[in-house]
Structures are given as C-alpha cells and as structure tokens.
Amino acid sequence: MKDLLPPERKPQGGRPAKSNREMLNAMVYWLNTGIPWRDLPERFGPWQSVYSRFRAWTKAGVWENILVNMIQQDIIDETTLMLDSTSIKVHQHANGVKKGAKTSQQDAAGED
C-alpha cells in the first residue's frame, strides 16, 4: 500500500510533512469513529493537516487506486462492500407523499 500513496517529500524541499502512515492512521480513525474533523485527537496533529491531505488524496484518485489494487490482490471482495444506511435520515416531509394524495393502500381498499 505504501507504493500507492503519493510521495511524502515534495521535490522543492521545505519543512518535512507528517508521514503518510501517520496521516493514514488519522484518516482511518476519523472514518471508524465518524467524529467531526475538529475532534481528532491531538496525537494526530492539527486536524486541518489531516483534512487537507485527505482531500488531496481524494482529488488525486488515491483512494480509488487503493481500492482497485486491494480488489485485484483479493485482499477485499468487492461484492461485500456496502454503505451503512443507519446514519442516513430523511425529514418527515420528504417521504414522497403529497398532502391529500391517495396511497395505493387506499386505492386497493376502494376508499375515495
């Protein structure tokens, strides 16, 4: 997986950034806990740094490359990937039924 991540040092030099391993640990922690970025523990450093690298990797397609590579190596099975819908909520008024509209149950019962 190390080879799939962008290089840690930029060619122009400058202050060395945190290692990809440390940043990846922070991102996995964030994904597992579902906490806001601002609540990352201090041991990961400034949350803005982790967020910036996460966004940069997302835009560069790093996550897609990692996923494809892991599928090709049979590390994960793409048929078992899923979204956890327990956190997806819909407002009570977004259920698709308009006020006064008849539902299929009313039509089937013959109610008018």
N, C-alpha and C positions, 0 to 999 in steps of 0.2 A: 504494500500500500504506500510505502514511503516514496516509491518512484512515481506514483500517480499524483502526488501533491506538488504544487509549484515550488521552485527553489526558495530556500529560506533567506538567502542573501541576495540583495539586488546588485546588479553589475556596477552601479555607480558608487557603491560603498555606503558609508554613513553608519549611524548607530545600529548595531545588530538588533533585530527584532526577536520576539519570543520564538521559540522553536515551534515548528508545525505540530509536533507531538503535544506540547502544552496547550496550544490553541485547539487542537482536535479534541483533547480531553475536556476542555471548557465547553466546546460545542456539543459534545455528546452529553455532558452533564445538563446543559440547557435543554436539549431535546428530551432527555429522560425525565426531567422534573417538570418541564412546562412552565418554569418561572419566567417572569419578565427579565429582559436583558439586564436591567439595572440591579437586579437582585442576585447576580452571580457572586459567589463567594470571593473574597479579596485574594485568595490564593491563586486565582486565575489572572490577576492583574486587572487593569481598567476594562470595564465591560465594553467600552467603545472600541477598544482594540480587537476584542473577540468578535464583536458585531461587524466591524469593518472587514476583517478577514473572511468571516462567514459570507458576507455579501459579495466580496471579490471572488471567492471560490464559486459561489452560485452563478455569478455572471460569466465566469470563465468556463463553466461546464465541468468543474472538477467533480462535483457530486455525481453527475451522470456517468462520467468516466469510471469512477469508483464502483458504482452500482453495476455497470455493464461488465467490468472486469471481474467483480465478485460472482456474477452470474455465470460468466464463461468458465471460471475456475471451479464451479459447483460448490462455492462456499455458501451461497444462499440460493434458494429456489424461488424463482420469480412468481411461481403460482401461489406462494404463501404470503406475498406482500399484500398488505391491506391498510386501510385507514381506520382509525378508531373514531367512530362517529359519536361516542358518548359526550364529546365536548361541543358538538355542533348543535346549536339551539336556533329555533325559529320563533319569531314573535307570534303571539297567539292570533294576530290578524293576518298572518302570512300563510294560512292553511289552504288558500286557493278557492274557498267557497265565498261567493258574493252574498251580501245580505239579501235575504228573500229568495235566493235561488233554491230550486228543488234538488235534493240529492237523489242518487239512484235508488236509495232505500225507500224514499217517499214515493218515487215513481213506481217501484215494484209493488208497493203496498196499495197502490191505486188512490193515494191521497192527493187531493188537489188543493 
